[in-house]
Amino acid sequence: MVGWFDNNLPMNAVWIDKEPVPLHKERRMEREAHKLEKRLCRLVGQAIGDYRMIEEGDKVMVCLSGGKDSYSLLDILLRLRQRAPVNFELVAVNLDQKQPGFPADVLPQYLARLGVAFHIETRDTYSVVKDKIPEGKTMCSLCSRLRRGILYRVAGELGATKIALGHHRDDMLQTFFLNMFFGGKLKGMPPKLVSDDGRHIVIRPLAYVAEKDLSRWAEQRQFPIIPCTLCGSQETLQRKQVGAMLREWDRQYPGRVDNMFTALQNVVPSHLADAALHDFRALRATGVASAQGDRAFDPEDFAGPSPQSGLHQVGIRIAG
């Protein structure tokens, strides 16, 4: 969607150390921050345009958790709104689930200073989850379902036409591999979908953005990050394993993670094995050449390092 992003967006705020720094270092930091901002705005704008995530007159509810990803999402959408080819509203929404130690004043103060419309929804889902989930078991699944239902309701009450979540490229790839390794299905986390109740459109504008860029942006912008372990729950072991696998691949084989995400956008159903997705039973020879025809007898010639080496090494590490 041409025009959704602008490579010449100005840098409105640059993070500088409190300690005096040499002028050349300060200028280098400013240049790097400006380059990062341009990249983030370009990638988010591209994702919005590719999937038509935001349209004229939309009211976008940005789900704000207090983590780096959702802070960055809101920050970038505010920047893009100034130059977008369509008019749209933003409202930030946080769900205070009454976890022990949750600093309830942080987000309202931050959003008030920012001057953005916001709504804080308070629901004691923490007590519900603690009551239903045995001690020592992961609470994330039930907590997520409760949170999702509440946010859908709030979206309806606020008149939001889109619900924006802060999942990034690495989240989407992790979900894909988790489903493949542990769920036996090729299923990912789509950039745009209809909500479970069929009433809302959920979007992920950070779909093209790498997590490491969001970490750098959060540091530069000095967001008031709220720790993600307030409730005492931790990421599942499987997600940790897959995350470590992707980071190792990214370190050892630059470009591999990018290629994997590109693969999610280039699916050839006839070359998988899902009979519900492709009618293999009805296949007949047509005598007509196909650009996506069978190349089973051709040698596989992939550019770059052998994928098998990385798969084997990391596969051993996460086994068990």
Solvent accessible surface area in square Angstrom, and as a share of the most:
residue,aa,sasa,rsa
1,M,97,0.43
2,V,152,0.88
3,G,40,0.39
4,W,2,0.01
5,F,68,0.28
6,D,42,0.22
7,N,73,0.37
8,N,119,0.61
9,L,4,0.02
10,P,64,0.40
11,M,36,0.16
12,N,94,0.48
13,A,42,0.32
14,V,49,0.28
15,W,59,0.21
16,I,58,0.29
17,D,54,0.28
18,K,194,0.82
19,E,127,0.57
20,P,128,0.80
21,V,29,0.17
22,P,70,0.44
23,L,104,0.52
24,H,123,0.55
25,K,71,0.30
26,E,50,0.23
27,R,131,0.48
28,R,110,0.40
29,M,37,0.16
30,E,67,0.30
31,R,141,0.51
32,E,71,0.32
33,A,2,0.01
34,H,63,0.28
35,K,111,0.47
36,L,0,0.00
37,E,2,0.01
38,K,62,0.26
39,R,71,0.26
40,L,0,0.00
41,C,0,0.00
42,R,83,0.30
43,L,29,0.14
44,V,0,0.00
45,G,0,0.00
46,Q,68,0.30
47,A,0,0.00
48,I,0,0.00
49,G,11,0.10
50,D,77,0.40
51,Y,67,0.25
52,R,154,0.56
53,M,0,0.00
54,I,0,0.00
55,E,68,0.30
56,E,109,0.49
57,G,58,0.56
58,D,11,0.06
59,K,53,0.22
60,V,0,0.00
61,M,0,0.00
62,V,0,0.00
63,C,16,0.09
64,L,5,0.02
65,S,73,0.47
66,G,0,0.00
67,G,23,0.22
68,K,49,0.21
69,D,30,0.16
70,S,7,0.04
71,Y,1,0.00
72,S,0,0.00
73,L,0,0.00
74,L,1,0.01
75,D,5,0.03
76,I,1,0.00
77,L,0,0.00
78,L,28,0.14
79,R,13,0.05
80,L,2,0.01
81,R,95,0.35
82,Q,130,0.58
83,R,103,0.38
84,A,19,0.15
85,P,70,0.44
86,V,23,0.13
87,N,112,0.58
88,F,15,0.06
89,E,100,0.45
90,L,7,0.03
91,V,10,0.06
92,A,0,0.00
93,V,1,0.00
94,N,6,0.03
95,L,16,0.08
96,D,7,0.04
97,Q,9,0.04
98,K,96,0.41
99,Q,36,0.16
100,P,77,0.48
101,G,69,0.67
102,F,37,0.15
103,P,43,0.27
104,A,55,0.42
105,D,76,0.40
106,V,37,0.21
107,L,2,0.01
108,P,36,0.23
109,Q,97,0.43
110,Y,24,0.09
111,L,0,0.00
112,A,65,0.51
113,R,174,0.63
114,L,64,0.32
115,G,68,0.65
116,V,15,0.08
117,A,63,0.49
118,F,74,0.31
119,H,58,0.26
120,I,51,0.26
121,E,13,0.06
122,T,65,0.38
123,R,110,0.40
124,D,70,0.36
125,T,8,0.04
126,Y,44,0.17
127,S,57,0.37
128,V,66,0.38
129,V,3,0.02
130,K,83,0.35
131,D,112,0.58
132,K,133,0.56
133,I,40,0.21
134,P,86,0.54
135,E,154,0.69
136,G,79,0.76
137,K,134,0.57
138,T,67,0.39
139,M,21,0.09
140,C,52,0.31
141,S,69,0.45
142,L,28,0.14
143,C,24,0.14
144,S,36,0.23
145,R,128,0.47
146,L,54,0.27
147,R,87,0.32
148,R,87,0.32
149,G,42,0.40
150,I,25,0.13
151,L,18,0.09
152,Y,25,0.10
153,R,87,0.32
154,V,1,0.01
155,A,0,0.00
156,G,35,0.34
157,E,114,0.51
158,L,47,0.23
159,G,46,0.45
160,A,11,0.09
161,T,69,0.40
162,K,10,0.04
163,I,3,0.02
164,A,0,0.00
165,L,38,0.19
166,G,14,0.13
167,H,58,0.26
168,H,2,0.01
169,R,21,0.08
170,D,23,0.12
171,D,26,0.13
172,M,5,0.02
173,L,1,0.00
174,Q,17,0.08
175,T,20,0.12
176,F,34,0.14
177,F,15,0.06
178,L,29,0.15
179,N,30,0.15
180,M,71,0.32
181,F,83,0.35
182,F,105,0.44
183,G,43,0.41
184,G,72,0.69
185,K,104,0.44
186,L,102,0.51
187,K,115,0.49
188,G,25,0.24
189,M,31,0.14
190,P,58,0.36
191,P,20,0.13
192,K,66,0.28
193,L,56,0.28
194,V,87,0.50
195,S,5,0.03
196,D,107,0.56
197,D,65,0.34
198,G,51,0.49
199,R,170,0.62
200,H,14,0.06
201,I,47,0.24
202,V,4,0.03
203,I,0,0.00
204,R,23,0.08
205,P,0,0.00
206,L,0,0.00
207,A,0,0.00
208,Y,26,0.10
209,V,0,0.00
210,A,11,0.09
211,E,53,0.24
212,K,121,0.51
213,D,13,0.07
214,L,0,0.00
215,S,49,0.32
216,R,89,0.33
217,W,1,0.00
218,A,10,0.08
219,E,109,0.49
220,Q,28,0.12
221,R,57,0.21
222,Q,110,0.49
223,F,16,0.07
224,P,43,0.27
225,I,84,0.43
226,I,11,0.05
227,P,80,0.50
228,C,122,0.73
229,T,63,0.36
230,L,48,0.24
231,C,28,0.17
232,G,55,0.53
233,S,21,0.14
234,Q,101,0.45
235,E,101,0.45
236,T,56,0.32
237,L,118,0.59
238,Q,73,0.32
239,R,65,0.24
240,K,95,0.40
241,Q,32,0.14
242,V,0,0.00
243,G,2,0.02
244,A,45,0.35
245,M,4,0.02
246,L,5,0.02
247,R,148,0.54
248,E,32,0.14
249,W,4,0.02
250,D,40,0.21
251,R,168,0.61
252,Q,59,0.26
253,Y,26,0.10
254,P,116,0.73
255,G,31,0.30
256,R,30,0.11
257,V,3,0.02
258,D,77,0.40
259,N,105,0.54
260,M,34,0.15
261,F,15,0.06
262,T,68,0.39
263,A,58,0.45
264,L,56,0.28
265,Q,84,0.38
266,N,97,0.50
267,V,85,0.49
268,V,48,0.28
269,P,52,0.33
270,S,40,0.25
271,H,98,0.44
272,L,76,0.38
273,A,95,0.73
274,D,70,0.36
275,A,68,0.53
276,A,105,0.82
277,L,107,0.53
278,H,46,0.21
279,D,86,0.44
280,F,67,0.28
281,R,214,0.78
282,A,58,0.45
283,L,106,0.53
284,R,182,0.66
285,A,111,0.86
286,T,106,0.61
287,G,86,0.83
288,V,118,0.68
289,A,103,0.80
290,S,77,0.50
291,A,111,0.86
292,Q,114,0.50
293,G,26,0.25
294,D,114,0.59
295,R,170,0.62
296,A,76,0.59
297,F,196,0.82
298,D,63,0.33
299,P,123,0.77
300,E,145,0.65
301,D,133,0.69
302,F,139,0.58
303,A,105,0.81
304,G,60,0.58
305,P,81,0.51
306,S,65,0.42
307,P,57,0.36
308,Q,124,0.55
309,S,43,0.28
310,G,1,0.01
311,L,76,0.38
312,H,122,0.54
313,Q,76,0.34
314,V,4,0.02
315,G,33,0.32
316,I,115,0.58
317,R,151,0.55
318,I,31,0.16
319,A,76,0.59
320,G,116,1.12
